[in-house]
Amino acid sequence: MDLLDNYKKAWENQPEDTNKVSSIEIYKLAQSRSSSIVKWIFIIGILEFVILNSLYFIVDMDEAMIEYRKLGIESFVFYSQIAAYIILFYFLWMFYQNYKRISAIESTKTLMKKILKTRKTVRNYVLFNLGYITLLMIVTTIAKVTTNLNDYSNKQLLILIIVTTIATLLFLGVVWLFYQLIYGILLRKLNRNYKELAKLDSTN
């Protein structure tokens, strides 16, 4: 049982004339915990961005772009990456703004709304990343099949499509599990705070 649970039990069992004071303490603790969780969401988002972009120093991007050029999707990859960076910076900015706003809120109802907004932002961030990876892999596969269509028999083409689909689903599954492990834990904690605030608000 954590500190917030202890506060809540004490608040429920104490005389009515002191409930107001204790409810303020519970609110402040829930706000502090929510602020800390959102701060970690922002920090993890920054670390994820830095680590993934550090791969450019390991992977030979010039060679990768040559392959994309052969497939005829160099422009698509280039401009889609620019769009992806813009959207990712937007999400990181939203994570930071959510942290700042939650830290300064003085109303239970407003804090609850900001918690819901933060959860929605994280879900959209995860869906965007999964969607972009899926789009990139589908376009690359279609371009590869189209470019080398005459080199494949119908059977080989079918096998290639099946193998690529399975590989894509497995990769997306791993990415999804990563996000569930990292962000899912934080969102569950944030959801718990939301429920505690909802109970607190319903008794006032």
Beta strands, then each sheet from edge to edge (+ up, - down):
end
